[in-house]
Amino acid sequence: MGSAQVWIPLVGVAVGGGLSYLAQEGIRIAEPRKRATDPLATPAEWLEAARSLIDRLWVCERMIRVLFGDEFFQRAWDYASAVDHVMWEHQLSDEEMWDRLREHQTRFLNAARREVA
C-alpha cells in the first residue's frame, strides 16, 4: 500500500471530522440567537464568534474540494451552506433549524464514509 493510500483516508477523516465538528459548533452558536427576544439586536461577541466559526467552516469545505472527489465536495458545500443559513436566519425555531440541517448532515456523513472506505 502506497503512502498516499494511507494518508488520504486519514486526511479525509480529519477534514471531514473538522467540518462536522464546526457545523455542530455553528448550531450551538445559532441556538441562543434563536431564543433571544430581539435576535436582530445581536451582541458583538455573538457576531465575532459566528463569523470566526463560519470562516473556519468554509476553510474546511475548501480543503475538501482540493483533496477529494466531486460528490464529497458537493455534500460538504451543501452542509456548510445549510449551517451558514441557519446561523443567520433568526426566525427559525430549533425544530425548523434541525429540519433544514438533518438531510444535509446525513448526506455529508454518508459521502465521507464512502470517500474514506
C-alpha positions as CSV (number, residue, x, y, z in Angstrom):
1,M,0.0,0.0,0.0
2,G,1.5,3.4,-1.0
3,S,1.8,6.3,1.4
4,A,-0.9,8.2,-0.5
5,Q,-3.3,5.3,0.1
6,V,-2.6,5.5,3.8
7,W,-2.7,9.3,4.2
8,I,-5.6,10.3,2.1
9,P,-8.2,8.4,4.2
10,L,-6.6,9.9,7.4
11,V,-6.7,13.4,6.0
12,G,-10.3,12.8,4.9
13,V,-11.3,11.8,8.4
14,A,-9.5,14.8,9.8
15,V,-11.0,17.3,7.4
16,G,-14.5,15.7,7.3
17,G,-14.5,15.5,11.1
18,G,-13.4,19.1,11.3
19,L,-16.2,20.3,9.1
20,S,-18.7,18.1,11.1
21,Y,-17.3,19.5,14.4
22,L,-17.6,23.1,13.2
23,A,-21.1,22.5,11.9
24,Q,-22.1,21.3,15.4
25,E,-20.4,24.4,17.0
26,G,-22.3,26.6,14.4
27,I,-25.6,25.1,15.5
28,R,-24.8,25.7,19.1
29,I,-23.9,29.3,18.4
30,A,-27.2,29.7,16.4
31,E,-29.4,28.3,19.1
32,P,-29.1,31.1,21.7
33,R,-29.7,33.7,19.0
34,K,-32.9,32.0,18.0
35,R,-34.1,32.3,21.6
36,A,-33.3,36.0,22.0
37,T,-36.2,38.3,22.5
38,D,-34.8,40.5,19.8
39,P,-32.5,38.4,17.6
40,L,-31.8,41.4,15.3
41,A,-30.1,43.2,18.3
42,T,-27.1,40.8,18.1
43,P,-24.3,41.4,20.5
44,A,-20.9,42.0,19.1
45,E,-19.5,38.9,20.9
46,W,-22.0,36.7,19.1
47,L,-21.2,38.2,15.7
48,E,-17.5,37.7,16.3
49,A,-17.9,34.1,17.3
50,A,-20.3,33.4,14.4
51,R,-18.1,35.0,11.8
52,S,-15.0,33.2,13.1
53,L,-16.8,29.8,13.0
54,I,-18.2,30.3,9.6
55,D,-14.7,31.3,8.3
56,R,-13.3,28.1,9.7
57,L,-16.2,26.1,8.3
58,W,-15.6,27.4,4.8
59,V,-11.8,26.7,5.1
60,C,-12.6,23.0,5.8
61,E,-15.1,22.9,2.9
62,R,-12.4,24.3,0.6
63,M,-9.8,21.7,1.8
64,I,-12.3,19.0,0.9
65,R,-12.7,20.5,-2.6
66,V,-8.9,20.4,-3.1
67,L,-8.3,16.9,-1.7
68,F,-11.4,14.8,-2.6
69,G,-13.9,13.9,-5.2
70,D,-16.8,16.0,-6.5
71,E,-19.5,14.1,-4.6
72,F,-17.8,14.6,-1.2
73,F,-17.1,18.2,-2.0
74,Q,-20.8,18.8,-3.1
75,R,-22.1,17.3,0.2
76,A,-19.6,19.3,2.2
77,W,-20.7,22.5,0.4
78,D,-24.4,21.7,0.9
79,Y,-23.9,21.0,4.6
80,A,-21.7,24.1,5.2
81,S,-24.2,26.3,3.3
82,A,-27.1,24.9,5.4
83,V,-25.2,25.7,8.6
84,D,-24.4,29.2,7.3
85,H,-28.1,29.8,6.5
86,V,-29.4,28.7,9.9
87,M,-26.9,30.8,11.7
88,W,-28.1,34.0,10.1
89,E,-31.8,33.2,9.8
90,H,-33.2,34.5,13.1
91,Q,-36.8,33.4,12.6
92,L,-36.3,29.6,12.7
93,S,-37.4,27.5,15.6
94,D,-34.9,24.9,16.9
95,E,-37.1,22.2,15.2
96,E,-37.0,24.1,11.9
97,M,-33.3,24.6,12.2
98,W,-32.7,20.9,12.7
99,D,-35.1,20.0,9.8
100,R,-33.0,22.1,7.5
101,L,-29.8,20.6,8.6
102,R,-30.6,16.9,9.1
103,E,-30.7,15.8,5.4
104,H,-27.5,17.7,4.5
105,Q,-25.7,16.3,7.6
106,T,-26.7,12.7,6.7
107,R,-25.7,13.1,3.1
108,F,-22.3,14.6,4.1
109,L,-21.6,11.9,6.6
110,N,-22.5,9.1,4.1
111,A,-20.3,10.7,1.4
112,A,-17.4,11.0,4.0
113,R,-17.8,7.3,4.8
114,R,-17.7,6.3,1.1
115,E,-14.7,8.6,0.5
116,V,-12.5,7.1,3.1
117,A,-13.7,3.5,2.6
